């Protein structure tokens, strides 16, 4: 029995769940910047929940390789009004994709129930903010920073290195007073990894299960799919992403973070049915 308590809402993790991506960045690579208006964002959120999203992930800072950093105020302006409008309309937990302590605070005050931090709470004040806010936190692995991470990623053993990093961050959280029960882990596909690193990490992802925390996986539309499929553009990566979702679920993923809700929800239900039949 694993119940993820996200403030007033909660998510039953006894079967894999869908985290729907709602980008509010004007330059978001796979939405073409269509989700800047709050009204449009709310309509998209409603549609995602109707299609089967269990959690909505809202991010205002583009973490694409080479992306410029976004200021705190700009990120707040993008994210907070969207969280406020969705919270009042929808009964699903909202995750905020941020590495800034100030954004974590304002987002949770506005109703967010989960912190999704690609910097695994290594930013200034992030550990303290997450402790005080009392919501679950997803700790993601990244090598380097978004600006430089794809320049020359290197590992002695990518799975072992990711595992050591995540284990160290779990310890840092516990030392800071964040209970284990509030943590999720993410290997960080595409964040400071070559194609081979990403593929090995997916194949061996079951090795992260021994950390004994729910695993979140985000591969949706990423370049590892495009590269394998002869440089398929972002809008041609759905089936490749679904293959990765099946493999991730079979290896123990608890949450699949995706742009493509209905296809991913079906894949989860089908894979889970096969895995759990008596
Ligand atoms: C441009 C390039 C925009 C890449 C957005 C991205 C993850 C995440 C992202 C992930 C967790 C994307 C990424 N990826 N959070 N945030 N795990 N926990 O493809 O893999 O969405 S941003």
Boltz pocket constraint, residues with backbone or C-beta under 6 A from the ligand:
constraints:
  - pocket:
      binder: B
      contacts: [[A, 21], [A, 28], [A, 29], [A, 62], [A, 63], [A, 64], [A, 65], [A, 97], [A, 116], [A, 117], [A, 118], [A, 138], [A, 140], [A, 186], [A, 188], [A, 189], [A, 216], [A, 217], [A, 218], [A, 219], [A, 220], [A, 221], [A, 222], [A, 257]]
      max_distance: 6.0
